[in-house]
Amino acid sequence: KLYRSGVALPDTLGKIFSALILNVIEQQQKETEEFQEYSDWSSVPDDIKESVLELGFFAFQMLIRKKIIFTEADLDEFEVATPARSLGLLVACDKEAMRSNAQWRFSHLAIQESLAARHVASCNLNAGDTAW
């Protein structure tokens, strides 16, 4: 759920996607019994933030290549680690996902675009550019 009691609704599209990504991560953790509710990105553990940034870089590279469906080889090429793969933001394109030739995609193109935008913003902020 994107709405939490006592918390204001996101007022921009970027904040809505950030809340959605946090929600997906929380839902995935519920399935693995590691559930923790995050009020915002500042409360997210550093390892999860790193995994999201890793997926952001991958999402950006796949958009540059005009790929919304990718393989294990693509994930390996960009060294997307297992923790990033298991955040719940990637979904299998078929039920045979455990095969080595499995195809994957982000749960929605907007998620891929949002993660890519987060990557670009973090690159600009790391470079000292305050335009973002």
A tleap script that builds the chain and sets N, CA, C and O, in Angstrom:
source leaprc.protein.ff14SB
mol = sequence {
  NLYS LEU TYR ARG SER GLY VAL ALA LEU PRO
  ASP THR LEU GLY LYS ILE PHE SER ALA LEU
  ILE LEU ASN VAL ILE GLU GLN GLN GLN LYS
  GLU THR GLU GLU PHE GLN GLU TYR SER ASP
  TRP SER SER VAL PRO ASP ASP ILE LYS GLU
  SER VAL LEU GLU LEU GLY PHE PHE ALA PHE
  GLN MET LEU ILE ARG LYS LYS ILE ILE PHE
  THR GLU ALA ASP LEU ASP GLU PHE GLU VAL
  ALA THR PRO ALA ARG SER LEU GLY LEU LEU
  VAL ALA CYS ASP LYS GLU ALA MET ARG SER
  ASN ALA GLN TRP ARG PHE SER HIE LEU ALA
  ILE GLN GLU SER LEU ALA ALA ARG HIE VAL
  ALA SER CYS ASN LEU ASN ALA GLY ASP THR
  ALA CTRP
}
set mol.1.N position { 0.834 -1.171 0.000 }
set mol.1.CA position { 0.000 0.000 0.000 }
set mol.1.C position { 0.882 1.238 0.000 }
set mol.1.O position { 1.888 1.288 0.707 }
set mol.2.N position { 0.516 2.210 -0.772 }
set mol.2.CA position { 1.296 3.438 -0.850 }
set mol.2.C position { 0.895 4.437 0.225 }
set mol.2.O position { 1.670 5.327 0.574 }
set mol.3.N position { -0.316 4.288 0.748 }
set mol.3.CA position { -0.766 5.203 1.791 }
set mol.3.C position { -0.520 4.575 3.160 }
set mol.3.O position { -0.838 3.407 3.382 }
set mol.4.N position { 0.037 5.342 4.052 }
set mol.4.CA position { 0.241 4.888 5.424 }
set mol.4.C position { -0.418 5.884 6.354 }
set mol.4.O position { -0.309 7.094 6.156 }
set mol.5.N position { -1.080 5.396 7.339 }
set mol.5.CA position { -1.776 6.249 8.278 }
set mol.5.C position { -0.815 7.261 8.897 }
set mol.5.O position { 0.251 6.903 9.397 }
set mol.6.N position { -1.212 8.521 8.853 }
set mol.6.CA position { -0.404 9.573 9.445 }
set mol.6.C position { 0.702 10.097 8.556 }
set mol.6.O position { 1.441 10.999 8.951 }
set mol.7.N position { 0.826 9.547 7.363 }
set mol.7.CA position { 1.871 9.980 6.434 }
set mol.7.C position { 1.202 10.621 5.224 }
set mol.7.O position { 0.239 10.080 4.681 }
set mol.8.N position { 1.709 11.762 4.810 }
set mol.8.CA position { 1.133 12.451 3.651 }
set mol.8.C position { 1.327 11.624 2.385 }
set mol.8.O position { 2.336 10.938 2.223 }
set mol.9.N position { 0.358 11.700 1.507 }
set mol.9.CA position { 0.476 11.026 0.216 }
set mol.9.C position { 1.585 11.680 -0.605 }
set mol.9.O position { 1.794 12.890 -0.510 }
set mol.10.N position { 2.299 10.888 -1.414 }
set mol.10.CA position { 3.333 11.476 -2.274 }
set mol.10.C position { 2.706 12.532 -3.191 }
set mol.10.O position { 1.616 12.336 -3.728 }
set mol.11.N position { 3.414 13.655 -3.361 }
set mol.11.CA position { 2.842 14.747 -4.146 }
set mol.11.C position { 3.493 14.932 -5.515 }
set mol.11.O position { 3.103 15.827 -6.265 }
set mol.12.N position { 4.468 14.107 -5.846 }
set mol.12.CA position { 5.062 14.161 -7.180 }
set mol.12.C position { 5.143 12.742 -7.731 }
set mol.12.O position { 5.094 11.769 -6.979 }
set mol.13.N position { 5.267 12.636 -9.036 }
set mol.13.CA position { 5.373 11.323 -9.671 }
set mol.13.C position { 6.633 10.591 -9.193 }
set mol.13.O position { 6.601 9.382 -8.960 }
set mol.14.N position { 7.728 11.319 -9.050 }
set mol.14.CA position { 8.961 10.707 -8.560 }
set mol.14.C position { 8.799 10.124 -7.169 }
set mol.14.O position { 9.293 9.033 -6.887 }
set mol.15.N position { 8.103 10.852 -6.296 }
set mol.15.CA position { 7.866 10.364 -4.939 }
set mol.15.C position { 6.912 9.173 -4.940 }
set mol.15.O position { 7.042 8.269 -4.115 }
set mol.16.N position { 5.964 9.173 -5.857 }
set mol.16.CA position { 5.052 8.033 -5.964 }
set mol.16.C position { 5.829 6.782 -6.360 }
set mol.16.O position { 5.618 5.716 -5.781 }
set mol.17.N position { 6.725 6.898 -7.340 }
set mol.17.CA position { 7.507 5.732 -7.761 }
set mol.17.C position { 8.476 5.297 -6.673 }
set mol.17.O position { 8.701 4.100 -6.495 }
set mol.18.N position { 9.054 6.245 -5.941 }
set mol.18.CA position { 9.921 5.880 -4.814 }
set mol.18.C position { 9.135 5.092 -3.775 }
set mol.18.O position { 9.616 4.083 -3.260 }
set mol.19.N position { 7.927 5.554 -3.469 }
set mol.19.CA position { 7.077 4.848 -2.507 }
set mol.19.C position { 6.689 3.471 -3.046 }
set mol.19.O position { 6.652 2.499 -2.291 }
set mol.20.N position { 6.405 3.384 -4.328 }
set mol.20.CA position { 6.049 2.106 -4.941 }
set mol.20.C position { 7.213 1.125 -4.868 }
set mol.20.O position { 7.016 -0.044 -4.535 }
set mol.21.N position { 8.420 1.586 -5.175 }
set mol.21.CA position { 9.600 0.717 -5.121 }
set mol.21.C position { 9.827 0.236 -3.688 }
set mol.21.O position { 10.113 -0.942 -3.472 }
set mol.22.N position { 9.703 1.128 -2.715 }
set mol.22.CA position { 9.825 0.718 -1.311 }
set mol.22.C position { 8.771 -0.321 -0.957 }
set mol.22.O position { 9.060 -1.285 -0.248 }
set mol.23.N position { 7.561 -0.131 -1.445 }
set mol.23.CA position { 6.481 -1.069 -1.177 }
set mol.23.C position { 6.783 -2.448 -1.763 }
set mol.23.O position { 6.554 -3.462 -1.105 }
set mol.24.N position { 7.288 -2.492 -2.977 }
set mol.24.CA position { 7.629 -3.777 -3.602 }
set mol.24.C position { 8.705 -4.480 -2.786 }
set mol.24.O position { 8.625 -5.687 -2.555 }
set mol.25.N position { 9.711 -3.729 -2.352 }
set mol.25.CA position { 10.784 -4.315 -1.540 }
set mol.25.C position { 10.222 -4.860 -0.230 }
set mol.25.O position { 10.583 -5.960 0.189 }
set mol.26.N position { 9.340 -4.099 0.419 }
set mol.26.CA position { 8.716 -4.557 1.666 }
set mol.26.C position { 7.915 -5.833 1.438 }
set mol.26.O position { 7.995 -6.767 2.236 }
set mol.27.N position { 7.142 -5.880 0.352 }
set mol.27.CA position { 6.330 -7.058 0.057 }
set mol.27.C position { 7.208 -8.282 -0.176 }
set mol.27.O position { 6.878 -9.379 0.276 }
set mol.28.N position { 8.321 -8.099 -0.877 }
set mol.28.CA position { 9.250 -9.205 -1.118 }
set mol.28.C position { 9.839 -9.697 0.201 }
set mol.28.O position { 10.017 -10.899 0.398 }
set mol.29.N position { 10.137 -8.769 1.095 }
set mol.29.CA position { 10.697 -9.158 2.390 }
set mol.29.C position { 9.676 -9.905 3.237 }
set mol.29.O position { 10.047 -10.768 4.033 }
set mol.30.N position { 8.399 -9.586 3.079 }
set mol.30.CA position { 7.360 -10.324 3.814 }
set mol.30.C position { 7.416 -11.798 3.461 }
set mol.30.O position { 7.220 -12.660 4.318 }
set mol.31.N position { 7.687 -12.085 2.184 }
set mol.31.CA position { 7.749 -13.469 1.725 }
set mol.31.C position { 8.972 -14.194 2.253 }
set mol.31.O position { 8.962 -15.421 2.361 }
set mol.32.N position { 10.026 -13.460 2.584 }
set mol.32.CA position { 11.259 -14.091 3.066 }
set mol.32.C position { 11.419 -13.958 4.580 }
set mol.32.O position { 12.470 -14.302 5.121 }
set mol.33.N position { 10.404 -13.469 5.258 }
set mol.33.CA position { 10.392 -13.305 6.710 }
set mol.33.C position { 11.448 -12.323 7.205 }
set mol.33.O position { 11.882 -12.421 8.353 }
set mol.34.N position { 11.867 -11.386 6.370 }
set mol.34.CA position { 12.795 -10.342 6.769 }
set mol.34.C position { 12.092 -8.989 6.726 }
set mol.34.O position { 12.722 -7.964 6.464 }
set mol.35.N position { 10.797 -8.989 6.982 }
set mol.35.CA position { 9.996 -7.795 6.797 }
set mol.35.C position { 10.387 -6.673 7.741 }
set mol.35.O position { 10.571 -6.864 8.943 }
set mol.36.N position { 10.503 -5.509 7.152 }
set mol.36.CA position { 10.684 -4.284 7.905 }
set mol.36.C position { 9.999 -3.178 7.121 }
set mol.36.O position { 10.183 -3.069 5.909 }
set mol.37.N position { 9.213 -2.363 7.799 }
set mol.37.CA position { 8.533 -1.264 7.124 }
set mol.37.C position { 9.441 -0.048 7.131 }
set mol.37.O position { 9.993 0.324 8.166 }
set mol.38.N position { 9.589 0.567 5.968 }
set mol.38.CA position { 10.447 1.741 5.834 }
set mol.38.C position { 9.577 2.981 5.661 }
set mol.38.O position { 8.687 3.009 4.811 }
set mol.39.N position { 9.835 3.991 6.457 }
set mol.39.CA position { 9.037 5.213 6.356 }
set mol.39.C position { 9.448 6.034 5.136 }
set mol.39.O position { 8.615 6.704 4.527 }
set mol.40.N position { 10.718 5.984 4.785 }
set mol.40.CA position { 11.238 6.663 3.595 }
set mol.40.C position { 12.617 6.088 3.295 }
set mol.40.O position { 13.075 5.169 3.975 }
set mol.41.N position { 13.277 6.634 2.274 }
set mol.41.CA position { 14.567 6.082 1.847 }
set mol.41.C position { 15.648 6.215 2.906 }
set mol.41.O position { 16.600 5.434 2.911 }
set mol.42.N position { 15.522 7.191 3.808 }
set mol.42.CA position { 16.550 7.363 4.841 }
set mol.42.C position { 16.546 6.210 5.843 }
set mol.42.O position { 17.552 5.972 6.512 }
set mol.43.N position { 15.431 5.493 5.956 }
set mol.43.CA position { 15.351 4.376 6.895 }
set mol.43.C position { 15.711 3.031 6.263 }
set mol.43.O position { 15.712 2.008 6.948 }
set mol.44.N position { 16.014 3.025 4.977 }
set mol.44.CA position { 16.363 1.790 4.275 }
set mol.44.C position { 17.832 1.445 4.564 }
set mol.44.O position { 18.692 2.323 4.495 }
set mol.45.N position { 18.126 0.188 4.885 }
set mol.45.CA position { 19.514 -0.204 5.138 }
set mol.45.C position { 20.403 0.045 3.918 }
set mol.45.O position { 19.942 -0.020 2.779 }
set mol.46.N position { 21.667 0.326 4.169 }
set mol.46.CA position { 22.607 0.650 3.094 }
set mol.46.C position { 22.743 -0.458 2.061 }
set mol.46.O position { 22.904 -0.170 0.875 }
set mol.47.N position { 22.682 -1.726 2.482 }
set mol.47.CA position { 22.831 -2.812 1.516 }
set mol.47.C position { 21.672 -2.830 0.518 }
set mol.47.O position { 21.869 -3.138 -0.658 }
set mol.48.N position { 20.477 -2.503 0.982 }
set mol.48.CA position { 19.335 -2.448 0.068 }
set mol.48.C position { 19.454 -1.233 -0.847 }
set mol.48.O position { 19.149 -1.324 -2.036 }
set mol.49.N position { 19.894 -0.099 -0.307 }
set mol.49.CA position { 20.104 1.089 -1.144 }
set mol.49.C position { 21.114 0.785 -2.246 }
set mol.49.O position { 20.910 1.172 -3.397 }
set mol.50.N position { 22.201 0.094 -1.904 }
set mol.50.CA position { 23.212 -0.275 -2.905 }
set mol.50.C position { 22.619 -1.186 -3.973 }
set mol.50.O position { 22.923 -1.042 -5.158 }
set mol.51.N position { 21.774 -2.121 -3.554 }
set mol.51.CA position { 21.134 -3.024 -4.514 }
set mol.51.C position { 20.206 -2.257 -5.448 }
set mol.51.O position { 20.143 -2.557 -6.640 }
set mol.52.N position { 19.484 -1.268 -4.917 }
set mol.52.CA position { 18.596 -0.456 -5.752 }
set mol.52.C position { 19.417 0.364 -6.735 }
set mol.52.O position { 19.048 0.478 -7.903 }
set mol.53.N position { 20.536 0.940 -6.274 }
set mol.53.CA position { 21.408 1.695 -7.190 }
set mol.53.C position { 21.999 0.779 -8.261 }
set mol.53.O position { 22.146 1.180 -9.416 }
set mol.54.N position { 22.335 -0.441 -7.877 }
set mol.54.CA position { 22.851 -1.425 -8.826 }
set mol.54.C position { 21.807 -1.725 -9.895 }
set mol.54.O position { 22.122 -1.769 -11.085 }
set mol.55.N position { 20.571 -1.928 -9.468 }
set mol.55.CA position { 19.482 -2.150 -10.428 }
set mol.55.C position { 19.228 -0.909 -11.267 }
set mol.55.O position { 18.861 -1.013 -12.438 }
set mol.56.N position { 19.421 0.267 -10.675 }
set mol.56.CA position { 19.262 1.513 -11.428 }
set mol.56.C position { 20.261 1.616 -12.563 }
set mol.56.O position { 19.905 2.009 -13.674 }
set mol.57.N position { 21.509 1.266 -12.293 }
set mol.57.CA position { 22.530 1.270 -13.338 }
set mol.57.C position { 22.165 0.275 -14.433 }
set mol.57.O position { 22.271 0.577 -15.622 }
set mol.58.N position { 21.734 -0.915 -14.020 }
set mol.58.CA position { 21.333 -1.936 -14.981 }
set mol.58.C position { 20.131 -1.467 -15.799 }
set mol.58.O position { 20.110 -1.630 -17.019 }
set mol.59.N position { 19.129 -0.885 -15.132 }
set mol.59.CA position { 17.935 -0.391 -15.829 }
set mol.59.C position { 18.320 0.658 -16.861 }
set mol.59.O position { 17.807 0.653 -17.980 }
set mol.60.N position { 19.223 1.556 -16.486 }
set mol.60.CA position { 19.697 2.604 -17.389 }
set mol.60.C position { 20.379 1.991 -18.616 }
set mol.60.O position { 20.097 2.383 -19.748 }
set mol.61.N position { 21.267 1.039 -18.386 }
set mol.61.CA position { 21.973 0.396 -19.499 }
set mol.61.C position { 21.014 -0.348 -20.432 }
set mol.61.O position { 21.188 -0.332 -21.651 }
set mol.62.N position { 20.016 -0.989 -19.858 }
set mol.62.CA position { 19.054 -1.718 -20.692 }
set mol.62.C position { 18.192 -0.746 -21.504 }
set mol.62.O position { 17.844 -1.043 -22.647 }
set mol.63.N position { 17.845 0.408 -20.931 }
set mol.63.CA position { 17.084 1.407 -21.689 }
set mol.63.C position { 17.921 1.974 -22.828 }
set mol.63.O position { 17.405 2.207 -23.921 }
set mol.64.N position { 19.201 2.196 -22.584 }
set mol.64.CA position { 20.088 2.671 -23.662 }
set mol.64.C position { 20.106 1.668 -24.799 }
set mol.64.O position { 20.124 2.049 -25.969 }
set mol.65.N position { 20.101 0.393 -24.462 }
set mol.65.CA position { 20.107 -0.677 -25.472 }
set mol.65.C position { 18.712 -0.977 -26.009 }
set mol.65.O position { 18.540 -1.849 -26.861 }
set mol.66.N position { 17.712 -0.244 -25.502 }
set mol.66.CA position { 16.313 -0.433 -25.909 }
set mol.66.C position { 15.824 -1.848 -25.605 }
set mol.66.O position { 15.129 -2.471 -26.408 }
set mol.67.N position { 16.205 -2.335 -24.429 }
set mol.67.CA position { 15.803 -3.676 -24.004 }
set mol.67.C position { 14.920 -3.564 -22.768 }
set mol.67.O position { 15.306 -2.972 -21.761 }
set mol.68.N position { 13.748 -4.136 -22.864 }
set mol.68.CA position { 12.910 -4.218 -21.673 }
set mol.68.C position { 12.795 -5.664 -21.193 }
set mol.68.O position { 12.307 -5.927 -20.094 }
set mol.69.N position { 13.244 -6.583 -22.018 }
set mol.69.CA position { 13.330 -7.994 -21.638 }
set mol.69.C position { 14.790 -8.393 -21.783 }
set mol.69.O position { 15.425 -8.107 -22.798 }
set mol.70.N position { 15.315 -9.053 -20.764 }
set mol.70.CA position { 16.733 -9.388 -20.780 }
set mol.70.C position { 16.951 -10.775 -20.187 }
set mol.70.O position { 16.046 -11.367 -19.599 }
set mol.71.N position { 18.158 -11.274 -20.351 }
set mol.71.CA position { 18.491 -12.636 -19.954 }
set mol.71.C position { 19.438 -12.639 -18.760 }
set mol.71.O position { 19.901 -11.593 -18.305 }
set mol.72.N position { 19.711 -13.838 -18.270 }
set mol.72.CA position { 20.696 -14.001 -17.205 }
set mol.72.C position { 22.048 -13.462 -17.659 }
set mol.72.O position { 22.798 -12.901 -16.861 }
set mol.73.N position { 22.354 -13.633 -18.936 }
set mol.73.CA position { 23.633 -13.137 -19.466 }
set mol.73.C position { 23.726 -11.614 -19.334 }
set mol.73.O position { 24.791 -11.078 -19.030 }
set mol.74.N position { 22.608 -10.921 -19.564 }
set mol.74.CA position { 22.591 -9.463 -19.387 }
set mol.74.C position { 22.840 -9.101 -17.926 }
set mol.74.O position { 23.621 -8.198 -17.625 }
set mol.75.N position { 22.176 -9.806 -17.032 }
set mol.75.CA position { 22.360 -9.549 -15.600 }
set mol.75.C position { 23.801 -9.812 -15.190 }
set mol.75.O position { 24.380 -9.054 -14.412 }
set mol.76.N position { 24.379 -10.890 -15.715 }
set mol.76.CA position { 25.773 -11.223 -15.406 }
set mol.76.C position { 26.739 -10.208 -15.999 }
set mol.76.O position { 27.725 -9.838 -15.362 }
set mol.77.N position { 26.456 -9.755 -17.221 }
set mol.77.CA position { 27.331 -8.788 -17.884 }
set mol.77.C position { 27.503 -7.518 -17.040 }
set mol.77.O position { 28.596 -6.957 -16.971 }
set mol.78.N position { 26.429 -7.078 -16.407 }
set mol.78.CA position { 26.485 -5.863 -15.592 }
set mol.78.C position { 26.658 -6.170 -14.110 }
set mol.78.O position { 26.482 -5.302 -13.255 }
set mol.79.N position { 27.007 -7.429 -13.822 }
set mol.79.CA position { 27.326 -7.870 -12.470 }
set mol.79.C position { 26.238 -7.514 -11.457 }
set mol.79.O position { 26.519 -7.022 -10.364 }
set mol.80.N position { 24.988 -7.776 -11.849 }
set mol.80.CA position { 23.870 -7.563 -10.933 }
set mol.80.C position { 23.892 -8.716 -9.935 }
set mol.80.O position { 23.661 -9.870 -10.297 }
set mol.81.N position { 24.170 -8.393 -8.687 }
set mol.81.CA position { 24.332 -9.408 -7.647 }
set mol.81.C position { 22.997 -10.013 -7.236 }
set mol.81.O position { 21.934 -9.449 -7.493 }
set mol.82.N position { 23.075 -11.164 -6.598 }
set mol.82.CA position { 21.875 -11.876 -6.158 }
set mol.82.C position { 20.970 -11.033 -5.260 }
set mol.82.O position { 19.753 -11.064 -5.443 }
set mol.83.N position { 21.518 -10.270 -4.282 }
set mol.83.CA position { 20.589 -9.466 -3.467 }
set mol.83.C position { 19.759 -8.484 -4.297 }
set mol.83.O position { 18.576 -8.285 -4.019 }
set mol.84.N position { 20.361 -7.879 -5.302 }
set mol.84.CA position { 19.617 -6.943 -6.155 }
set mol.84.C position { 18.564 -7.683 -6.977 }
set mol.84.O position { 17.474 -7.162 -7.213 }
set mol.85.N position { 18.891 -8.883 -7.406 }
set mol.85.CA position { 17.954 -9.670 -8.205 }
set mol.85.C position { 16.751 -10.114 -7.391 }
set mol.85.O position { 15.678 -10.356 -7.945 }
set mol.86.N position { 16.920 -10.221 -6.086 }
set mol.86.CA position { 15.844 -10.765 -5.253 }
set mol.86.C position { 15.049 -9.696 -4.502 }
set mol.86.O position { 14.342 -10.017 -3.548 }
set mol.87.N position { 15.153 -8.436 -4.915 }
set mol.87.CA position { 14.388 -7.368 -4.261 }
set mol.87.C position { 12.909 -7.390 -4.616 }
set mol.87.O position { 12.099 -6.752 -3.944 }
set mol.88.N position { 12.551 -8.119 -5.669 }
set mol.88.CA position { 11.157 -8.177 -6.087 }
set mol.88.C position { 10.833 -7.224 -7.226 }
set mol.88.O position { 9.679 -7.129 -7.645 }
set mol.89.N position { 11.843 -6.516 -7.734 }
set mol.89.CA position { 11.622 -5.557 -8.819 }
set mol.89.C position { 11.774 -6.200 -10.195 }
set mol.89.O position { 11.333 -5.640 -11.199 }
set mol.90.N position { 12.399 -7.375 -10.238 }
set mol.90.CA position { 12.535 -8.138 -11.478 }
set mol.90.C position { 11.559 -9.303 -11.444 }
set mol.90.O position { 11.380 -9.942 -10.407 }
set mol.91.N position { 10.940 -9.573 -12.562 }
set mol.91.CA position { 10.021 -10.707 -12.652 }
set mol.91.C position { 10.386 -11.546 -13.866 }
set mol.91.O position { 10.899 -11.043 -14.866 }
set mol.92.N position { 10.109 -12.829 -13.752 }
set mol.92.CA position { 10.365 -13.738 -14.863 }
set mol.92.C position { 9.291 -13.562 -15.929 }
set mol.92.O position { 8.123 -13.328 -15.620 }
set mol.93.N position { 9.702 -13.677 -17.181 }
set mol.93.CA position { 8.743 -13.556 -18.283 }
set mol.93.C position { 7.938 -14.827 -18.481 }
set mol.93.O position { 6.891 -14.806 -19.128 }
set mol.94.N position { 8.416 -15.932 -17.929 }
set mol.94.CA position { 7.691 -17.195 -18.039 }
set mol.94.C position { 7.889 -17.999 -16.761 }
set mol.94.O position { 8.687 -17.631 -15.899 }
set mol.95.N position { 7.162 -19.083 -16.653 }
set mol.95.CA position { 7.227 -19.909 -15.449 }
set mol.95.C position { 8.469 -20.787 -15.423 }
set mol.95.O position { 8.751 -21.432 -14.413 }
set mol.96.N position { 9.196 -20.817 -16.497 }
set mol.96.CA position { 10.411 -21.621 -16.581 }
set mol.96.C position { 11.633 -20.797 -16.222 }
set mol.96.O position { 12.710 -21.019 -16.776 }
set mol.97.N position { 11.490 -19.868 -15.325 }
set mol.97.CA position { 12.530 -18.879 -15.025 }
set mol.97.C position { 13.803 -19.484 -14.442 }
set mol.97.O position { 14.848 -18.834 -14.458 }
set mol.98.N position { 13.744 -20.671 -13.946 }
set mol.98.CA position { 14.934 -21.251 -13.347 }
set mol.98.C position { 15.914 -21.798 -14.388 }
set mol.98.O position { 17.032 -22.189 -14.051 }
set mol.99.N position { 15.499 -21.823 -15.618 }
set mol.99.CA position { 16.403 -22.265 -16.678 }
set mol.99.C position { 17.483 -21.224 -16.901 }
set mol.99.O position { 17.305 -20.050 -16.578 }
set mol.100.N position { 18.602 -21.660 -17.454 }
set mol.100.CA position { 19.718 -20.735 -17.676 }
set mol.100.C position { 19.409 -19.719 -18.773 }
set mol.100.O position { 20.040 -18.663 -18.829 }
set mol.101.N position { 18.460 -20.020 -19.636 }
set mol.101.CA position { 18.118 -19.086 -20.710 }
set mol.101.C position { 16.852 -18.285 -20.385 }
set mol.101.O position { 16.148 -17.820 -21.281 }
set mol.102.N position { 16.582 -18.138 -19.101 }
set mol.102.CA position { 15.372 -17.435 -18.672 }
set mol.102.C position { 15.398 -15.976 -19.105 }
set mol.102.O position { 16.459 -15.362 -19.221 }
set mol.103.N position { 14.222 -15.444 -19.337 }
set mol.103.CA position { 14.098 -14.032 -19.676 }
set mol.103.C position { 13.444 -13.305 -18.517 }
set mol.103.O position { 12.523 -13.820 -17.883 }
set mol.104.N position { 13.930 -12.107 -18.247 }
set mol.104.CA position { 13.482 -11.300 -17.126 }
set mol.104.C position { 13.078 -9.923 -17.608 }
set mol.104.O position { 13.442 -9.504 -18.706 }
set mol.105.N position { 12.325 -9.227 -16.781 }
set mol.105.CA position { 11.954 -7.844 -17.052 }
set mol.105.C position { 11.685 -7.176 -15.705 }
set mol.105.O position { 11.540 -7.847 -14.683 }
set mol.106.N position { 11.622 -5.863 -15.720 }
set mol.106.CA position { 11.186 -5.169 -14.521 }
set mol.106.C position { 9.676 -5.333 -14.424 }
set mol.106.O position { 9.001 -5.535 -15.433 }
set mol.107.N position { 9.150 -5.246 -13.213 }
set mol.107.CA position { 7.725 -5.492 -13.018 }
set mol.107.C position { 6.850 -4.542 -13.831 }
set mol.107.O position { 5.697 -4.860 -14.120 }
set mol.108.N position { 7.383 -3.389 -14.199 }
set mol.108.CA position { 6.676 -2.444 -15.061 }
set mol.108.C position { 7.724 -1.536 -15.699 }
set mol.108.O position { 8.735 -1.219 -15.072 }
set mol.109.N position { 7.492 -1.123 -16.925 }
set mol.109.CA position { 8.433 -0.242 -17.613 }
set mol.109.C position { 8.674 1.036 -16.810 }
set mol.109.O position { 9.791 1.554 -16.785 }
set mol.110.N position { 7.643 1.536 -16.163 }
set mol.110.CA position { 7.797 2.754 -15.353 }
set mol.110.C position { 8.772 2.525 -14.189 }
set mol.110.O position { 9.480 3.449 -13.789 }
set mol.111.N position { 8.812 1.319 -13.652 }
set mol.111.CA position { 9.776 0.991 -12.586 }
set mol.111.C position { 11.186 1.030 -13.158 }
set mol.111.O position { 12.096 1.580 -12.538 }
set mol.112.N position { 11.370 0.446 -14.343 }
set mol.112.CA position { 12.682 0.471 -14.992 }
set mol.112.C position { 13.115 1.914 -15.234 }
set mol.112.O position { 14.259 2.278 -14.965 }
set mol.113.N position { 12.206 2.724 -15.737 }
set mol.113.CA position { 12.534 4.128 -16.019 }
set mol.113.C position { 12.832 4.901 -14.740 }
set mol.113.O position { 13.741 5.732 -14.714 }
set mol.114.N position { 12.078 4.635 -13.685 }
set mol.114.CA position { 12.296 5.318 -12.413 }
set mol.114.C position { 13.646 4.946 -11.808 }
set mol.114.O position { 14.362 5.811 -11.302 }
set mol.115.N position { 13.993 3.660 -11.859 }
set mol.115.CA position { 15.292 3.226 -11.349 }
set mol.115.C position { 16.430 3.832 -12.173 }
set mol.115.O position { 17.452 4.238 -11.620 }
set mol.116.N position { 16.252 3.892 -13.494 }
set mol.116.CA position { 17.263 4.503 -14.356 }
set mol.116.C position { 17.427 5.982 -14.030 }
set mol.116.O position { 18.548 6.488 -13.986 }
set mol.117.N position { 16.320 6.673 -13.802 }
set mol.117.CA position { 16.371 8.095 -13.448 }
set mol.117.C position { 17.076 8.288 -12.106 }
set mol.117.O position { 17.843 9.235 -11.936 }
set mol.118.N position { 16.815 7.391 -11.155 }
set mol.118.CA position { 17.488 7.457 -9.852 }
set mol.118.C position { 18.998 7.295 -10.043 }
set mol.118.O position { 19.791 7.968 -9.384 }
set mol.119.N position { 19.385 6.398 -10.948 }
set mol.119.CA position { 20.812 6.201 -11.241 }
set mol.119.C position { 21.427 7.478 -11.813 }
set mol.119.O position { 22.485 7.918 -11.361 }
set mol.120.N position { 20.771 8.066 -12.796 }
set mol.120.CA position { 21.295 9.288 -13.421 }
set mol.120.C position { 21.401 10.402 -12.389 }
set mol.120.O position { 22.397 11.124 -12.353 }
set mol.121.N position { 20.390 10.542 -11.559 }
set mol.121.CA position { 20.412 11.576 -10.525 }
set mol.121.C position { 21.554 11.345 -9.546 }
set mol.121.O position { 22.229 12.290 -9.138 }
set mol.122.N position { 21.769 10.086 -9.170 }
set mol.122.CA position { 22.850 9.808 -8.216 }
set mol.122.C position { 24.214 10.078 -8.847 }
set mol.122.O position { 25.135 10.519 -8.160 }
set mol.123.N position { 24.351 9.820 -10.141 }
set mol.123.CA position { 25.621 10.123 -10.826 }
set mol.123.C position { 25.878 11.621 -10.830 }
set mol.123.O position { 26.997 12.060 -10.568 }
set mol.124.N position { 24.859 12.402 -11.122 }
set mol.124.CA position { 25.009 13.851 -11.153 }
set mol.124.C position { 25.275 14.414 -9.764 }
set mol.124.O position { 26.072 15.341 -9.614 }
set mol.125.N position { 24.618 13.866 -8.752 }
set mol.125.CA position { 24.846 14.342 -7.387 }
set mol.125.C position { 26.248 13.976 -6.921 }
set mol.125.O position { 26.904 14.759 -6.234 }
set mol.126.N position { 26.707 12.777 -7.299 }
set mol.126.CA position { 28.053 12.356 -6.922 }
set mol.126.C position { 29.107 13.219 -7.606 }
set mol.126.O position { 30.203 13.402 -7.075 }
set mol.127.N position { 28.785 13.744 -8.770 }
set mol.127.CA position { 29.730 14.588 -9.501 }
set mol.127.C position { 29.686 16.032 -9.019 }
set mol.127.O position { 30.437 16.875 -9.510 }
set mol.128.N position { 28.816 16.318 -8.067 }
set mol.128.CA position { 28.722 17.670 -7.534 }
set mol.128.C position { 27.771 18.569 -8.287 }
set mol.128.O position { 27.703 19.764 -8.002 }
set mol.129.N position { 27.034 18.029 -9.238 }
set mol.129.CA position { 26.069 18.825 -10.005 }
set mol.129.C position { 24.808 18.994 -9.170 }
set mol.129.O position { 24.206 18.006 -8.748 }
set mol.130.N position { 24.412 20.209 -8.932 }
set mol.130.CA position { 23.225 20.456 -8.095 }
set mol.130.C position { 21.989 20.747 -8.933 }
set mol.130.O position { 20.962 21.156 -8.392 }
set mol.131.N position { 22.072 20.540 -10.260 }
set mol.131.CA position { 20.936 20.832 -11.126 }
set mol.131.C position { 19.755 19.910 -10.859 }
set mol.131.O position { 18.618 20.288 -11.143 }
set mol.132.N position { 19.982 18.717 -10.325 }
set mol.132.CA position { 18.893 17.779 -10.072 }
set mol.132.C position { 18.220 18.165 -8.791 }
set mol.132.O position { 17.265 17.510 -8.374 }
savepdb mol mol.pdb
quit
